[in-house]
Amino acid sequence: MYQLEVKRYLVEHQFPPNRGWDVTVDIDAMELAKGGRHPSGKRERARLAKDWLVDAGVKIGPHLEFGRADLVASKPGTATVVVEVEGESSRQKEQAVYSAFGQIVLLMRPDTNVRYGIAVPGTPSWEGQMAKIPAHIRDLLSLTLWLVGKTSVRELK
């Protein structure tokens, strides 16, 4: 599952706009398979995921407060959620998770009404990499780890 597909299914199952969530998703050129070398079919899958997000009412582009965070979701009466997202790519999963962790830490603010997360495809290999982030660190940072599939999203405990 590519990064843009992870974003799509995370929005669909965790932050659906039709249930009151205001969602902004940032998309870069590599996610759309523009520039560089990409596997066959990635461009079409990315287009379908982007089209779904737009049709669902997701704002595409940088967030006003959190900039180029991959996904920002807010809903009246709940904490704002800022998420870094990874998907299948040519880089090693371990490096992708470390990168997402570093990016989310750099976005953190002392605001207690903001939660943070990292989302990846819900496969055993991705889950193994996410499990390297200790539970006490996740608690300390208000960090949620999501394993995303086409039909559901599971929180890593």
N, C-alpha and C positions, 0 to 999 in steps of 0.2 A: 504494500500500500504506500503510495507516494505521499509526500508531505501535504499537498493540497487536498488529497482525499482524506487524510487524517483530520485536517481542519474541518472539512465538510461533515464527516460523521460525528466529530466532537460537537459541532454546533447542533446537528440534527438530534442527537441523543442527550446532550448535557445542557445546552443553552439555546433551545429553540426560540426563535423570534416570535412565533405564534403563541408562545406562552409567556410573553412579556419581556423577554431578554432583548436588550439593545446590544448588538454585536458588531465589532469592527475586526476585520481580518486583513492583515497586510500580506501581499503576495509579491514575491520578487520574480524576476525574469526566469531564473533557473527552475522555479516551480512550474512555470508554464512551458518548459522545454524550449526556451528561446536562448540561443547562443550555446556554445559547447556541444558536447555529444550526449545524446540521450537514448535510452532504450526505445525500441519500436513500440508505438502505442501510447507512450507517456503523454505526448501532446494532446491527444484526443481525451484521455482519461482526465487530464488536468482541466481541459476545457469544460468537460461535463461537470466536474466538481465545482469549478468557478461559476458556471451557469446556475447550478443548484443553489449556491450561496446567494447569488444576486437575486434569483427568483424568491428565495426565502426572506429577503429583506435585509441581508447583511450588508453593512457598509464596507467597501473595499478601499484600502489605503491606510496610511499611517493614522494612528489614534491621536487625538488632540493632546492628551496628557502623557500617554505612554509611548508615543512615537511609533517606531517600527516593531513593536512587540507583535508576535505572530497573531495573537487573538486577545481581544479585550471584551469581556462580557459584563454588563451591568443590568440590574433589575431593581426597581424600587423595593426597599425593605431588605435587601441582601447586600453582602459585600461585593465590591467589584472584583472580578477575577481576571488576572493577567496570566497568559499561558504562552510558553515557548513550545513549538511543535517540531518533531522530527519525523522523517519517513524514510522509506527505502531510497538509497542513493549509492554512489560508488565509494563513499567513505565508510570506514569501519563504524559499526554501531556504538562501540565503546567511545570513540571520539565524538560521535554525534551527541551522545548523552552528556558527556563532559562539556561540550560546547553549549548545549541547551541549559545545563545547570549554571554555567558561568554567565550566560546571557540573562537568565532570570534573576540571579543574584544582583547583577548590575542594575536591574530595573526596580529592585526593592526599595520601598520607602518606609518611613516610620509610621505611616498611616495604618491604624488597626482595622480600618474598614476596607482593606484590600487583601485578597488572598492570591496566592500564586500557584502555578501548576506547570507541569511538563507533561506533554501527551505524545505517545508513540504508538505504532501499530501493536495490536494485542497478540503478538506471537511469542512463543517461549524464549527465543533469542533476545528479543527486545525486553521482555520481562526480566530476564537474567541481568541485563545491563542496568535496568532501573533499580533492581533490588540492591545494587551496590551503594545507593544513597541511603545511609542509615536512618532508621525510623526516628531517632531522637533529633537528628538534623532536620528532617521533614517537619517534625512538630515545632521545633524552635523557629523555623522560617515560615510557618504556615504554608507549607508546600504540599500540594496534592500531586500524586503521580497517576496519570490515566493511561490505561491500555485500551486502545480504540479498535473496534471492529466495525464491519458494515452494519451489523444488527444491534450492537450494544457497546457501551463504554463501561469498563470496570476500573474501580479505584484499587491501586496496589496498597495493601495494608502492611 
